[in-house]
Amino acid sequence: MEQENEEWVSKTRKKKQMDALQDLGVELAELSNETIKKIELPDDLYDAIRAYKKITSYSALKRQRQYIGRLMRDIDPEPIRDFLAKLKGENQAHNAFLKRVEQAREQLLNDDDALTRFVSDYPAADVGVLRTLIRNARKETEQQKPPKSFRALYQELKAVMEKTPDY
């Protein structure tokens, strides 16, 4: 009988799915507005999440959570789950990518020929900017200063490496 009615879903399962969507919406509400803007959400859902952040009354929060869950039923939640997984560091492919960025930074700081290899692999890279960041990061390490250029080099490498189709 279950094989004939594959579309049939129990009331309990529907309720669990709705609760999961509500929880996903609440998880979105915990993010900053700038981060939420990166996930291309429908305008009504974005507005509902922003309103949720401003509400202080428990019963109003509950109603708004239900409304967010209702709006979430109309969209595909997978891209949102993937985005949140990346933010939490649960995405293995993204973690491997970040590790490659760190390795590239270490190679650039330790080997002068690494810049030539990096630019040949990533022609979109701005050699002048990278050379300046590498020089400044090395200087910071020698003088035991805060790693401002060290971090900036990482961000630059990450931006360049994200633009390539390998990722």
DRENPA-3360 file (N, C-alpha, C; in nm, 2 decimals, always signed):
BEGIN
1 = MEQENEEW = +0.08/-0.12/+0.00/+0.00/+0.00/+0.00/+0.09/+0.13/+0.00 ~ +0.20/+0.12/+0.07/+0.28/+0.24/+0.08/+0.35/+0.27/-0.06 ~ +0.37/+0.16/-0.13/+0.43/+0.18/-0.27/+0.33/+0.25/-0.36 ~ +0.20/+0.23/-0.34/+0.11/+0.29/-0.43/+0.09/+0.44/-0.40 ~ +0.10/+0.47/-0.27/+0.08/+0.61/-0.23/+0.21/+0.67/-0.18 ~ +0.31/+0.68/-0.28/+0.44/+0.74/-0.24/+0.43/+0.88/-0.21 ~ +0.33/+0.95/-0.26/+0.32/+1.10/-0.23/+0.26/+1.12/-0.09 ~ +0.20/+1.03/-0.03/+0.14/+1.05/+0.10/+0.24/+1.07/+0.20;
9 = VSKTRKKK = +0.23/+1.17/+0.28/+0.32/+1.20/+0.39/+0.24/+1.21/+0.52 ~ +0.28/+1.15/+0.63/+0.21/+1.15/+0.75/+0.21/+1.29/+0.81 ~ +0.11/+1.32/+0.89/+0.09/+1.45/+0.96/+0.21/+1.48/+1.04 ~ +0.27/+1.38/+1.11/+0.38/+1.39/+1.20/+0.50/+1.44/+1.12 ~ +0.52/+1.37/+1.00/+0.64/+1.41/+0.92/+0.62/+1.55/+0.86 ~ +0.50/+1.59/+0.82/+0.48/+1.72/+0.78/+0.52/+1.83/+0.88 ~ +0.47/+1.80/+1.01/+0.50/+1.89/+1.12/+0.65/+1.90/+1.15 ~ +0.72/+1.78/+1.14/+0.86/+1.79/+1.16/+0.93/+1.87/+1.05;
17 = QMDALQDL = +0.89/+1.85/+0.93/+0.94/+1.93/+0.82/+0.92/+2.08/+0.84 ~ +0.80/+2.12/+0.88/+0.77/+2.26/+0.90/+0.85/+2.31/+1.02 ~ +0.87/+2.23/+1.13/+0.95/+2.27/+1.24/+1.10/+2.29/+1.19 ~ +1.15/+2.20/+1.11/+1.28/+2.21/+1.06/+1.30/+2.34/+0.98 ~ +1.20/+2.38/+0.90/+1.21/+2.50/+0.82/+1.20/+2.62/+0.91 ~ +1.12/+2.62/+1.02/+1.12/+2.73/+1.11/+1.25/+2.74/+1.18 ~ +1.31/+2.63/+1.22/+1.44/+2.63/+1.29/+1.55/+2.69/+1.19 ~ +1.54/+2.65/+1.06/+1.63/+2.71/+0.97/+1.62/+2.86/+0.95;
25 = GVELAELS = +1.49/+2.90/+0.95/+1.47/+3.05/+0.95/+1.52/+3.12/+1.07 ~ +1.50/+3.06/+1.19/+1.56/+3.12/+1.31/+1.71/+3.13/+1.31 ~ +1.77/+3.02/+1.25/+1.91/+3.02/+1.24/+1.96/+3.13/+1.14 ~ +1.88/+3.16/+1.04/+1.91/+3.27/+0.95/+1.90/+3.41/+1.03 ~ +1.80/+3.41/+1.12/+1.78/+3.54/+1.19/+1.90/+3.57/+1.29 ~ +1.97/+3.47/+1.32/+2.09/+3.49/+1.41/+2.21/+3.55/+1.34 ~ +2.20/+3.55/+1.21/+2.32/+3.60/+1.13/+2.30/+3.76/+1.12 ~ +2.41/+3.82/+1.08/+2.40/+3.97/+1.06/+2.33/+3.99/+0.93;
33 = NETIKKIE = +2.28/+4.12/+0.91/+2.20/+4.15/+0.79/+2.29/+4.14/+0.67 ~ +2.42/+4.18/+0.68/+2.51/+4.17/+0.57/+2.53/+4.03/+0.52 ~ +2.54/+3.94/+0.62/+2.56/+3.79/+0.58/+2.43/+3.74/+0.52 ~ +2.32/+3.78/+0.57/+2.19/+3.73/+0.51/+2.17/+3.78/+0.37 ~ +2.22/+3.90/+0.34/+2.21/+3.95/+0.20/+2.29/+3.87/+0.10 ~ +2.39/+3.80/+0.15/+2.47/+3.72/+0.06/+2.40/+3.60/+0.01 ~ +2.29/+3.55/+0.08/+2.21/+3.44/+0.04/+2.10/+3.49/-0.04 ~ +2.08/+3.50/-0.15/+1.97/+3.56/-0.23/+1.84/+3.50/-0.18;
41 = LPDDLYDA = +1.77/+3.57/-0.09/+1.64/+3.53/-0.03/+1.54/+3.61/-0.10 ~ +1.41/+3.56/-0.11/+1.30/+3.64/-0.16/+1.28/+3.76/-0.06 ~ +1.23/+3.87/-0.11/+1.22/+4.00/-0.03/+1.13/+3.98/+0.09 ~ +1.02/+3.90/+0.07/+0.93/+3.89/+0.18/+0.99/+3.81/+0.30 ~ +1.07/+3.71/+0.26/+1.14/+3.63/+0.37/+1.25/+3.71/+0.43 ~ +1.32/+3.79/+0.36/+1.42/+3.87/+0.41/+1.36/+3.97/+0.51 ~ +1.25/+4.03/+0.47/+1.18/+4.13/+0.56/+1.13/+4.06/+0.68 ~ +1.08/+3.94/+0.67/+1.03/+3.87/+0.79/+1.14/+3.84/+0.88;
49 = IRAYKKIT = +1.25/+3.80/+0.83/+1.37/+3.77/+0.92/+1.42/+3.90/+0.99 ~ +1.42/+4.01/+0.92/+1.46/+4.14/+0.98/+1.36/+4.18/+1.09 ~ +1.23/+4.15/+1.06/+1.13/+4.18/+1.16/+1.14/+4.09/+1.29 ~ +1.18/+3.97/+1.26/+1.20/+3.87/+1.37/+1.30/+3.92/+1.47 ~ +1.41/+3.98/+1.42/+1.52/+4.03/+1.50/+1.48/+4.14/+1.59 ~ +1.37/+4.22/+1.55/+1.33/+4.34/+1.63/+1.23/+4.30/+1.74 ~ +1.16/+4.19/+1.73/+1.05/+4.15/+1.82/+1.11/+4.10/+1.95 ~ +1.04/+4.14/+2.06/+1.09/+4.10/+2.19/+0.98/+4.02/+2.27;
57 = SYSALKRQ = +0.86/+4.03/+2.23/+0.75/+3.95/+2.29/+0.76/+3.80/+2.25 ~ +0.75/+3.71/+2.35/+0.76/+3.57/+2.32/+0.65/+3.52/+2.22 ~ +0.53/+3.56/+2.25/+0.42/+3.51/+2.16/+0.43/+3.57/+2.02 ~ +0.48/+3.70/+2.01/+0.50/+3.76/+1.88/+0.62/+3.69/+1.81 ~ +0.72/+3.65/+1.88/+0.83/+3.57/+1.82/+0.78/+3.44/+1.77 ~ +0.70/+3.38/+1.84/+0.64/+3.25/+1.80/+0.56/+3.26/+1.67 ~ +0.48/+3.36/+1.66/+0.40/+3.39/+1.54/+0.49/+3.42/+1.42 ~ +0.59/+3.50/+1.45/+0.68/+3.54/+1.34/+0.77/+3.42/+1.29;
65 = RQYIGRLM = +0.80/+3.33/+1.39/+0.88/+3.21/+1.35/+0.79/+3.12/+1.26 ~ +0.66/+3.11/+1.30/+0.57/+3.03/+1.21/+0.56/+3.09/+1.08 ~ +0.55/+3.22/+1.07/+0.54/+3.29/+0.94/+0.66/+3.27/+0.86 ~ +0.78/+3.28/+0.92/+0.91/+3.25/+0.85/+0.90/+3.11/+0.80 ~ +0.86/+3.01/+0.88/+0.85/+2.87/+0.84/+0.76/+2.86/+0.72 ~ +0.65/+2.93/+0.72/+0.55/+2.93/+0.61/+0.62/+2.98/+0.48 ~ +0.69/+3.09/+0.49/+0.76/+3.14/+0.37/+0.87/+3.05/+0.32 ~ +0.93/+2.98/+0.41/+1.04/+2.89/+0.38/+0.99/+2.77/+0.30;
73 = RDIDPEPI = +0.86/+2.74/+0.31/+0.80/+2.62/+0.24/+0.80/+2.65/+0.09 ~ +0.80/+2.78/+0.05/+0.79/+2.82/-0.09/+0.92/+2.83/-0.16 ~ +1.03/+2.81/-0.09/+1.16/+2.81/-0.15/+1.24/+2.68/-0.13 ~ +1.34/+2.66/-0.20/+1.43/+2.54/-0.18/+1.53/+2.57/-0.07 ~ +1.52/+2.50/+0.04/+1.60/+2.53/+0.16/+1.75/+2.48/+0.14 ~ +1.78/+2.40/+0.04/+1.91/+2.34/+0.03/+2.02/+2.44/+0.02 ~ +2.01/+2.54/-0.07/+2.11/+2.65/-0.08/+2.14/+2.72/+0.05 ~ +2.03/+2.74/+0.13/+2.05/+2.80/+0.26/+2.12/+2.71/+0.35;
81 = RDFLAKLK = +2.09/+2.58/+0.35/+2.16/+2.48/+0.44/+2.31/+2.48/+0.40 ~ +2.33/+2.48/+0.27/+2.47/+2.47/+0.23/+2.55/+2.60/+0.27 ~ +2.49/+2.71/+0.26/+2.55/+2.84/+0.30/+2.58/+2.83/+0.45 ~ +2.48/+2.79/+0.53/+2.50/+2.78/+0.67/+2.61/+2.68/+0.71 ~ +2.62/+2.57/+0.64/+2.72/+2.47/+0.66/+2.86/+2.53/+0.63 ~ +2.87/+2.61/+0.53/+3.00/+2.68/+0.50/+3.04/+2.77/+0.61 ~ +2.94/+2.85/+0.66/+2.97/+2.94/+0.77/+3.01/+2.87/+0.90 ~ +2.96/+2.75/+0.92/+2.99/+2.68/+1.04/+3.12/+2.59/+1.02;
89 = GENQAHNA = +3.17/+2.58/+0.90/+3.28/+2.50/+0.87/+3.25/+2.36/+0.86 ~ +3.13/+2.32/+0.83/+3.09/+2.18/+0.82/+3.11/+2.13/+0.67 ~ +3.13/+2.21/+0.58/+3.14/+2.17/+0.44/+3.29/+2.13/+0.41 ~ +3.31/+2.00/+0.38/+3.44/+1.95/+0.37/+3.51/+2.00/+0.25 ~ +3.44/+2.02/+0.14/+3.50/+2.08/+0.02/+3.55/+2.22/+0.05 ~ +3.47/+2.30/+0.12/+3.51/+2.44/+0.15/+3.63/+2.44/+0.25 ~ +3.63/+2.35/+0.34/+3.74/+2.34/+0.44/+3.87/+2.30/+0.36 ~ +3.86/+2.21/+0.27/+3.98/+2.17/+0.19/+4.03/+2.29/+0.11;
97 = FLKRVEQA = +3.94/+2.37/+0.05/+3.98/+2.49/-0.02/+4.05/+2.59/+0.07 ~ +4.00/+2.61/+0.19/+4.06/+2.70/+0.28/+4.20/+2.66/+0.32 ~ +4.22/+2.53/+0.33/+4.35/+2.47/+0.36/+4.44/+2.49/+0.25 ~ +4.40/+2.48/+0.12/+4.48/+2.51/+0.01/+4.52/+2.66/+0.00 ~ +4.43/+2.75/+0.05/+4.47/+2.89/+0.05/+4.58/+2.91/+0.16 ~ +4.57/+2.84/+0.27/+4.67/+2.86/+0.38/+4.81/+2.80/+0.33 ~ +4.80/+2.69/+0.26/+4.93/+2.63/+0.20/+4.99/+2.72/+0.10 ~ +4.91/+2.78/+0.02/+4.96/+2.88/-0.08/+5.03/+3.00/-0.01;
105 = REQLLNDD = +4.96/+3.05/+0.09/+5.02/+3.16/+0.17/+5.16/+3.12/+0.23 ~ +5.16/+3.00/+0.29/+5.29/+2.96/+0.35/+5.40/+2.94/+0.24 ~ +5.36/+2.89/+0.13/+5.46/+2.87/+0.02/+5.51/+3.01/-0.02 ~ +5.42/+3.10/-0.04/+5.46/+3.24/-0.09/+5.55/+3.31/+0.01 ~ +5.53/+3.28/+0.14/+5.61/+3.35/+0.24/+5.75/+3.28/+0.26 ~ +5.76/+3.15/+0.23/+5.88/+3.08/+0.25/+5.97/+3.06/+0.13 ~ +5.91/+3.08/+0.01/+5.98/+3.05/-0.12/+5.96/+3.17/-0.21 ~ +6.07/+3.23/-0.26/+6.06/+3.34/-0.35/+6.01/+3.30/-0.49;
113 = DALTRFVS = +6.03/+3.18/-0.53/+5.99/+3.13/-0.66/+5.84/+3.09/-0.66 ~ +5.78/+3.08/-0.55/+5.64/+3.04/-0.53/+5.54/+3.15/-0.60 ~ +5.58/+3.27/-0.60/+5.50/+3.38/-0.65/+5.48/+3.36/-0.81 ~ +5.59/+3.32/-0.87/+5.59/+3.30/-1.02/+5.50/+3.18/-1.05 ~ +5.51/+3.07/-0.97/+5.42/+2.95/-0.99/+5.28/+2.99/-0.96 ~ +5.25/+3.07/-0.86/+5.11/+3.10/-0.82/+5.05/+3.18/-0.93 ~ +5.13/+3.28/-0.99/+5.07/+3.37/-1.09/+5.05/+3.29/-1.22 ~ +5.13/+3.19/-1.25/+5.11/+3.10/-1.37/+4.98/+3.02/-1.35;
121 = DYPAADVG = +4.96/+2.98/-1.23/+4.84/+2.90/-1.20/+4.71/+2.98/-1.19 ~ +4.73/+3.11/-1.15/+4.62/+3.20/-1.13/+4.65/+3.33/-1.20 ~ +4.63/+3.34/-1.33/+4.67/+3.46/-1.40/+4.59/+3.59/-1.36 ~ +4.48/+3.57/-1.30/+4.40/+3.69/-1.26/+4.46/+3.76/-1.14 ~ +4.56/+3.70/-1.08/+4.62/+3.76/-0.96/+4.70/+3.88/-0.99 ~ +4.69/+3.98/-0.90/+4.76/+4.11/-0.92/+4.90/+4.09/-0.85 ~ +5.00/+4.08/-0.93/+5.14/+4.05/-0.89/+5.19/+4.16/-0.79 ~ +5.16/+4.28/-0.83/+5.21/+4.39/-0.74/+5.15/+4.39/-0.60;
129 = VLRTLIRN = +5.02/+4.37/-0.59/+4.96/+4.36/-0.46/+5.01/+4.24/-0.38 ~ +5.02/+4.13/-0.45/+5.08/+4.01/-0.38/+5.22/+4.03/-0.33 ~ +5.30/+4.09/-0.42/+5.44/+4.11/-0.38/+5.45/+4.20/-0.26 ~ +5.37/+4.31/-0.26/+5.37/+4.40/-0.14/+5.32/+4.33/-0.02 ~ +5.21/+4.25/-0.03/+5.16/+4.19/+0.09/+5.26/+4.08/+0.15 ~ +5.33/+4.01/+0.06/+5.43/+3.91/+0.10/+5.55/+3.98/+0.17 ~ +5.59/+4.09/+0.11/+5.71/+4.17/+0.17/+5.66/+4.22/+0.31 ~ +5.54/+4.28/+0.32/+5.50/+4.33/+0.45/+5.47/+4.22/+0.55;
137 = ARKETEQQ = +5.42/+4.11/+0.51/+5.40/+4.00/+0.60/+5.53/+3.94/+0.66 ~ +5.63/+3.93/+0.57/+5.76/+3.89/+0.62/+5.82/+3.99/+0.72 ~ +5.81/+4.12/+0.69/+5.86/+4.22/+0.78/+5.79/+4.22/+0.91 ~ +5.65/+4.19/+0.91/+5.58/+4.18/+1.04/+5.63/+4.07/+1.12 ~ +5.66/+3.96/+1.06/+5.71/+3.84/+1.13/+5.84/+3.87/+1.19 ~ +5.93/+3.93/+1.12/+6.06/+3.96/+1.17/+6.05/+4.06/+1.29 ~ +5.97/+4.16/+1.28/+5.96/+4.26/+1.38/+5.86/+4.22/+1.49 ~ +5.80/+4.11/+1.48/+5.70/+4.06/+1.58/+5.59/+4.15/+1.60;
145 = KPPKSFRA = +5.54/+4.21/+1.48/+5.42/+4.30/+1.49/+5.29/+4.22/+1.46 ~ +5.18/+4.28/+1.49/+5.05/+4.21/+1.46/+5.04/+4.17/+1.31 ~ +4.98/+4.05/+1.28/+4.98/+4.00/+1.15/+4.88/+4.06/+1.05 ~ +4.88/+4.19/+1.04/+4.78/+4.26/+0.95/+4.80/+4.22/+0.80 ~ +4.92/+4.23/+0.75/+4.95/+4.19/+0.61/+4.94/+4.04/+0.59 ~ +4.97/+3.96/+0.69/+4.96/+3.82/+0.69/+4.82/+3.78/+0.66 ~ +4.72/+3.84/+0.73/+4.58/+3.82/+0.71/+4.53/+3.87/+0.58 ~ +4.58/+3.99/+0.54/+4.54/+4.05/+0.41/+4.59/+3.97/+0.30;
153 = LYQELKAV = +4.71/+3.91/+0.31/+4.76/+3.82/+0.20/+4.66/+3.70/+0.19 ~ +4.62/+3.64/+0.30/+4.53/+3.53/+0.30/+4.40/+3.57/+0.23 ~ +4.34/+3.68/+0.26/+4.22/+3.73/+0.20/+4.23/+3.75/+0.05 ~ +4.35/+3.80/+0.01/+4.37/+3.83/-0.13/+4.39/+3.69/-0.21 ~ +4.46/+3.60/-0.15/+4.48/+3.47/-0.21/+4.34/+3.40/-0.22 ~ +4.26/+3.41/-0.12/+4.13/+3.34/-0.12/+4.04/+3.40/-0.23 ~ +4.04/+3.53/-0.24/+3.96/+3.60/-0.35/+4.01/+3.56/-0.49 ~ +4.14/+3.55/-0.51/+4.19/+3.51/-0.64/+4.16/+3.36/-0.67;
161 = MEKTPDY = +4.18/+3.28/-0.57/+4.15/+3.14/-0.59/+4.01/+3.10/-0.60 ~ +3.92/+3.18/-0.54/+3.77/+3.16/-0.56/+3.72/+3.19/-0.70 ~ +3.79/+3.28/-0.77/+3.75/+3.31/-0.90/+3.78/+3.21/-1.01 ~ +3.87/+3.11/-0.97/+3.90/+3.01/-1.07/+3.80/+2.90/-1.06 ~ +3.77/+2.83/-1.17/+3.68/+2.72/-1.18/+3.72/+2.59/-1.10 ~ +3.84/+2.58/-1.05/+3.88/+2.47/-0.98/+3.80/+2.45/-0.85 ~ +3.77/+2.56/-0.79/+3.69/+2.56/-0.66/+3.55/+2.52/-0.69;
% end
